[in-house]
Amino acid sequence: MSISNDNLSLFLSITVLSVIAFIILFKIYIHITEKYFLDEFTWLLQKTIFRSYFIFKFTILSVFLLYVIIAIYSVIFTPYWYYGIFISLSLSYFFYKTIKSRKEGKLSLRDDFFFQKYSTKVSFYNNQTEEYRRKSFESIIDKIKRTELNGITDTAYKNYLFENFILRIDRLLTFEYYDNKLYNSISDHYTATLFYRKYLKNVLEIISRIDKQTDNLTHLNNDYQTISEILLNIKMIRFDDNQGLHYDISLVDLEIEKILNNENDDFSIEKSLLILSSSIENLKLVFAENNLISSLSEKSDNILQALSDIKVSLEKNLKNNKHLLKFAGDSKKIYPLFERYLDLKYKNDERLKEFKIQFIKFVKFFTDEKVYEDPSINSFDAKDVKYLMGFFSYLNAKKIAEYKNFDLVHLILKITKQEIEIKNTSIEHALRNPAFKLSEWEEKSINSVYNRLFKS
C-alpha cells in the first residue's frame, strides 16, 4: 500500500514539475521567437504547415494520432498506465469540444484555414506582396461575414444585424483603408487582432451602449435599421495601434442624441398623406394666385399629377397591405413565436436561416408603422403556405393576430409570390383544415414561448 502511495506521490510531483517546466520553457521560447525570429518563424509556417489546407489538416491529425498511440502504448506496454489514462481523458475532452463546436458552427478548419494563415504580425504583413496583402484582407472580411453577434440576446435583432450589417461589412471596410492603416502601423498585434477580434468586441460594446441610451431601443421604436446604418457609417470608424479598428464613441453618442431629438417627429404614412394632400391644395392656390397656371400650364400640371400619383400610391399601399393584418404586440413579442414555428417546421431545412431573416421583416412591417417597404418571403411553395395558414389559426385563437380569411390568403400569396394559387380554395381551407394545424407537440412548444412573452 505504501509503495502504491509513493508511486502516486511521485507521479503527481513529476506532473506538477513537468507542467511548470513546460510553461517556463514555452514562455522563454515565445519571447525569443517574437523578439528575434518572428518574421522568419512566420515565413517557415507559411511555407510548411500553412502551405495548403491539406497539409494543415494532415499535421493536426498526425499530432492527434501520435498522442493516441502514446496513450495506448503507455496503458498496455508500460507500468506508467496513469500517463496513458491522463492523455486519453485529455484527448477525449478535446475531441468532445471539437465536435460540439463544429455542430454549433463555431469551428470549421477549412473555412478558418486562410484566416489563420494570413493572421500575422503587422511587420510581416508590410513586407509582403500586394497579392498576399489582398488575400489577408479578404480572409478578414470572410471571417467577419461568418461571425454571429452572440452577445445579443434578442434573436430578431441579432438576425437583422447579421443580414444588414455583418454581411455588408465590405461596404465599411475596403482593402485600401485596411492596407493604408497597417502600412502606417507599428503595432505589435496581429492583423486579425486589430481588424477582427478587437473590432468585433468594440461592435458589441457600441451596441450595448446604444441599448442603454435608448432603453433597449424602446426610444427608437425598435428601429434596427438605424443601428445598422450607424455601424456602417464610415465616418464613425477610427484606427490606432492599440485599439485596432473601432468606433469613435463621441461621434456615435452625438448621432444617437440627434436621432432621439428628432424621434418625436411622426413620419407615419398617415401623416405623409396629410402633408401631401395639404401640399397639393397649397400648390394649386399658389399657381392660381400668381397666374402660373397659364404660363406654366404643362409643368404645373406635371407637378400636381406627380404628387397626386405619390398620394394614390401611398394610400393604396397603406390600404392594401398594412391594414390586412394586425398583431397584438410589438415585434419583440410576436417574432419569437414565428421563430419557434420556423424552427419546428424547418429544423433540417437549408432554407431555415433565410426564412428567419425574411420573417423578421414580415413581422416588423405589421408591427412598426415606420416600416412600409413590402416584405417578401422567397422559396415558399403552396404546401408551405398551407402550413403557415395553420399557424395563423393558432395566432388568431390566441388573439395575437387579427385578419379576415380572404385578406390573409391574398396577403400571404402576394408576399410569397404565389399569386397563381389565388383560385386554389384549399389555401383558405387550410385555416380550418386539421391536417395543416400545429401538432400537439408543436403547439405545446410554441405555447411555452407564448406563456413566457404574454403571460409573465
N, C-alpha and C positions, 0 to 999 in steps of 0.2 A: 504493500500500500504506500509506504514511504517512498519507494522507487518511482511509483507512478506519479506521486505528488511532486517529486523532484523534477521529473521529466516535464510535467505540465508547467512548473515554475520556470524551468529553463526555457521552454518553448515561448512562454509569454515574455520573458526578459529579452530573448533574441528578437522576437517580433517587434517589440517596442523600440529596441535599439536600432533595428533594421529600418523601421519607418522613419525614425529621427535622422539616421544617417542618409537615407534616401532624400528626405526633404532638404537637408543641408546641401548635399551634393547637387541636387536639382537646382536649388537657388543659385549656387555658385556657377553652375553650367549656364543658366539663363542669363545671369549678369554678364558673364564673359562673352557669351554669344551676342547679346544685344549691344554690348559696348564696342566690341571689336570685329565681330564676324557676321553681323546680322544680314547685311546685303548678300554676302557670299552664301550664307546658310539658306536664305530665301531662294537664291538662284539655284542652289542644289536641289531644294524641294521641288521647284518648278520644273526642273529637268528630269526628275526621277518620279517621286510619288504622284505629283500633280501633272505629270506629262499627259495622262489621259485618264478618263473615268475608270476604265477597266483596270489600270494599274493601281489606282487609288483604292478601288473596291477589293482587288486581289490582296493588297497589302493589309487592309483591315481584316479580311477573312483569314489571312495567313497568321496574323498575330493572335486572333481569336482561337484558331485551331491549335496553335502552338501551346497556348495556355491550357486548352482542353487535354492535350497529350501530357503535359506536365502534371496536371491534376490526376489523370488516370494512372500515370506511372507512379506518382507519389503514394497513391492509395494501395495499389496492387503489389508493387515491386520494392518498396522501401518501408522501413519502420516508421517513417515520418508521415503516416496517413493523414494526420490532422492538417498538414500543409495542403494536401490534396482536397480535403473537405472544405477548407477555408477558400481555396481558389475556386472550387466548384460552386460554392454558395455565392461568391462574388460574381462569377460568370453568369449564374442563373439570374441574379438580380439585374445585371447589365442587360441580359437578353430580354427579360420581362419589361424593363423600362424602354428598351428599343422598340419592341413590338407595340407597346402601348402608345408611344409617341408617333409611330407610323400610322396606327389606326386613327389617332386624333388629328392627323395631318400636320403634326409639328416637326416631323423628321422625314426627309427624303434625300438619300445620298445622291441620287442622280441630279435632282433639282438644285441641291445645295453645293454640288461639286465646284461649279465655276465661281460661286460666291466665296467659297473658302480659298480657292486657288488665287483669286485676284484680290483677296484681302491681305494687303501688305503694308509695311511701314511707308509713310509719305516719302521718305528719302529714296526708297527703292522705286516707288511709283514714278517719281520725277526723272529717273534715269532710263525709262523705258520708251519704246516707240509709240507713236500716236495710235497705231492699231491696237497695241496692248492696252493703252490708257482708255481707249474707247470700250474695249471689252470689260475693263474694270468698271467703268460707268454703267454699262449695260447689265452687269451682274448685280449692281446695287439696285437699279430700277426693277429688275426681275424679282429680287428678293423682297423689296417693299411691296410689290404687287401681289405677292403670295403671303403677306402678313395680315393677320386679323388683329383688330384692336381689342384684345381680350380684357383690357381694363375697363371696358364699357359694359355695364350690366344690362342696359336696355337693348334688347335684341334688334328691335326695329331701327333704332338709332345707329347701332353698330353696323347693321347690314347696309343702311343708307350711306354711311360714310365710306364703307368698303367700296361700294359701287360708284359713288360720286366724288370721292377724294382719293382713296388708295389706288384705284385702278386708273386714275387720271394724273398720277404723280408726275408723269413726264411733261405735263403742262406747266408744272412749277420748276422742276429741276432739269436743266439741259446739260449736255456734255461740256459746252463752252464754259458755263458757270462752274461746274464741277472741276474741270481741268485748271481753270484760272485760279480758283481758291487753293487748290492743292499745290500748284506751281509756286505760289507766294507763301506757302505754309512752311513753318519749321517745327511743326508738331511732332511729338514722339509717338502719337497714337497711330493706329492702323486706319486705313481708308474706310473700312467697314464700320469702325467705331465712330468716326467723325460723321459719316453720311448715312449710317443706318441705325446703329444702336442708340447713340446719343439723340439722334433726330426723332426716332420713334418714341423714346422716353419723353422728350420735350413735347411731342404732339399730345400724348396722354396728359401731361401736366397742363397744357393750354386748354384742352377740352375740360378737364376738371375745374380749372379756374373760371372758364366761361359758365359752367354749370352752377358754380357758387354765385356768380354775379347775376345770373338770370333765374335763380331758384329752379335749377334743373330744367332750363329752357321754358319755364312757365311764362316768363315775361316776354318771350319771343313766340308765344303760341306754338311751341314745339316745331318751329320752322328749321328743320335740319339743313335746308339749302343754304341758309345764312351762314351756318358754321362751315360747310364745305367751301363756300366762296371765300371766307376768311382764310381758311387753311391753304387755299390755292392761290392766294394773293401774293404775288412775287414781291410786292413792296413790304411785306411783313417779315420776310426772312433775313437772317444775318448769318455770318460765319466767323468763327475765330478758332485759334489753335487749341483752345481748351474745351469750349462748349460744342465745337463742331457746328453742323447745320442746326439752326434753331430759330424760333420766332422772337421778334422784339416784343416783349411783354407790354411795354408802354404803348406801342402802336396798336396792339390787339385790344388793350383796355380802352383806348380812345375810340376805336371802331365800334366796340360793344356799347360804349356810352352814347355814341352818335346814333346807333340803331335804336337803343332804348328810348332816347329822347324823341325819336320820330315814331315810336311804336304806337302812340295814341292815334296817329293818322289811320283812318279806315280806308283801306284800299280794296274793299269788297267789290264784287261785280255789281251789286245793287247800287252802291254809291257811284260807281263808274257810269252806270246807266243814267243816273240822275244828272251827273255832271255833263254827260254827252247831250242829253235832252235839253238842258239849260243852254249849253254852248250853241246848239243848232238854232234855237229860238233867238239867242242874242245876235248871232251872225246874220240871221235874216233881217233883224231890226237895223244892224249896222249897215248892211248893204242897201237897205231901203232908204234910211235917213241920209246916207251920203251919196245917193244916186249912183251906186256902184252896180246896181242890177243891170242897167242898160249898157254901161261902158265895159263891165267885166262879166257880161252875162254868162258866157260859156265857162269861165274859170270859177265864178261864184257857184254856178250850178254843180260843177265838178266837186268843189269843196264840200258843199252841203250833201251831195249824193254820197261822197266817200264817208262822211261822218254818219250819215243815216245807215249806210251798209254796215259800218262797225257796230252801231247800236243794235241793228237787227241780228247781227251775228252773236253779239253778247247775250241778247235776250233769248235767242234760240239755244245757245249753249247752256245758259242758266236753266231754261225751262226743260229742255230735253234730257239733260244729264243729271245736274246737281239735285233736282227735286225728285228723282225717281227712286232714290234710296236714302233712308235716314237711319243713322246709328244713334243709339242711346249711350253716348260716352265719347271720350276723345280717343285718339289713335293709340295711346299708351295702354288703354284698356281693351280696345277692340282688336288690334293687330295680334296680340299673343294668342287669341282664340283661333285666328286664321293660321298662325304659325303652327300651333299644335295639330290642327286639322291637316295641314300640308305634311307635317312630319309623319302622321299616321297613314295617310294615303300614298305618299310618295317616298317612303323611307329609303328604298334602294333604287330610286329613280334618279338618273343623272340630271334630270330637269329640276330637282328639288331646290337647289341654290338659286337658280334663275327665277323660279316661281316665287320664292320668298321675297326677293328684291322687287318683283313686279307687284306683288300683293301689298307691299309697303305703300307704294304709290297709289294703288287702288283704294286702300283704307284712308289714306291722307286726303284723297280727292273728295271723299264724302264726309270727312270729319273736320277739315280745315277750309274755311271759306276763302282763304287767300290762295288756295291751290285750285286752278281752273284749267290746267292742261289735261286733256282727256287721257286717262290711263289706258294701258293695253296689256293684255296677257297673251303671250305667244305660246305656241306648241300645245294648245288645248284642243282636244277633239270633242265630238258630240258626247262621248261617254264621260269624259272629264267634266263637261258642263252639267250633265245629269247628276253626278255625284255632288257637284258644287251646289246645285239646287237643293239636294237633300240636306246639305249643311245649313243652307239658308232657312230651311224649315225649322231646324234646331234653334237658330238665332231668333227667328220670329216667335217661336214658342216661349223663349226666354225673355221676350220683349226687348231684345237688343237691336233687332233690325225691323224696320217698318217699310213696307212696299206693297204695291199691287202686283199680283202674279204676272200679268201680261207685261207690265212695265219692267219687272225684274228680268224676265226672259229676254225681252228686247234689248235691255241694257247689257246683260252678260254676253249675249250673242254678238253684239256690236264690239264690245271690249275684247272678246276672244277671237274676233274676225271669223265668226261662224254664222254670218247673216244668212247664208244659204240654207240653214236649218230652221229659218223662221216659221216655215209651214209644218215643221215636224212637231206634231202635237205631243209626242212623248216627252219632249223637253219640258213643257209646262207641267205635264202629268208627273214628272219626277219630283215635283214639290210635294206630292201626296203618295207617291209610289214607295212602299216599304223597302223595295229592293235597293233603292238609292239613298235611303236614310242611313244615319250612323248606326253601326252595330252597337250592341250593348256595351262591349268593351271600349269602343271608340268614344261613346257618349260619356262613359264613366271617366275616361282620361281627360276629355275636354271639360267635363264638369269640375274637375279638380282645379283647372285654371280659372273657370268661371267663378267658383266659390271664393278663390283667393282674391280675385280682382273686384268682384261686385258685392261680396257679402262680408268681407273682412272689415 
